[in-house]
Amino acid sequence: MTAPLEQRSIDFATFTDLQLFEQFAAASYCKSNNNVTADGSKLTCPSHNCPLVEADDVTTVHEFQNSGLLTGVTGYIAVDHTLSLTILAFRGSHSLRNWAADLDFALIPTDICPQCFCHQGFYNSWLEARSGVLAAIKTTASTYPTNRVVVVGHSLGGAIADIAAAEIRKAGTDADLYTYGAPRIAGPALSEYITKQNKGGNFRVTHYDDPVPRLPPRALGYVHISPEYYIDTVTGVVPTAEDITVLSGDVNLLGNTGNDRNRTDVAAHSWYFNRVSACSPKGFEFRKRRDLSR
């Protein structure tokens, strides 16, 4: 149900993190970061939309492209040696199988928590990446035990990141979660479970007029995790800390859910602190599975 406004703006440290982790999410769209062509590849964005990431010493330790048979889940795990971070990033929709997963709206039971139902397409996407990702997270944690673990994603990638963070925390690892333009993923029980996990913070970032966080419809039984960091600037404007409102509750009409002036504003979905999906390859991607851990 709708909850009251918590605070109008955020502090500088939180704002800086929101910017940084959006750029890690942006890097997941760049093929060079998930096509497993070289060991220890430096994370880069040819589209020039992740300068904060490129300024650090960041290398991949696990890349996966079109994992599994059903969903085409794609992303990377990287270590930021400058900031002592371990980043798990999932790419947003690009392939035909990604889009098919998006549209697989059925709520199905999971083993994450009792009576926890999840979007079938998003859950299947996670299942196809899970074994490799969890193994790589465990290995990386043993090598870099003091690193802060952060799970990020934009759009479909944010939806998968929600589920991944829940399971990583359940397995005993602290993990912060940063999503941008993520759709609803679950019914009330799973959303509440993720919201209340005490092994990491949740930062669900939405943008003015972005239609994707309003999907799947609430009428189908879906709600969001909390809290929401709502950016109320128009597309193309770089937000400041004062432009971001923190809202609580699984349904809050003061944020993106209640601001549906333009229900098909694709540009708003692509724009957060910059054009997050700018590195997405042209055209549709067809299946060529690649997975590599090192």
PyMOL commands that set and color helices and strands:
alter all, ss='L'
color gray80, all
select helices_A, chain A and resi 12-27+31-33+51-55+96-102+120-143+156-170+188-196+212-214+218-220+241-243+256-258+266-270
alter helices_A, ss='H'
color red, helices_A
select strands_A, chain A and resi 5-7+58-67+73-80+85-90+107-109+117-119+148-154+176-180+202-207+228-231+244-247+290-293
alter strands_A, ss='S'
color yellow, strands_A
deselect
rebuild
show_as cartoon
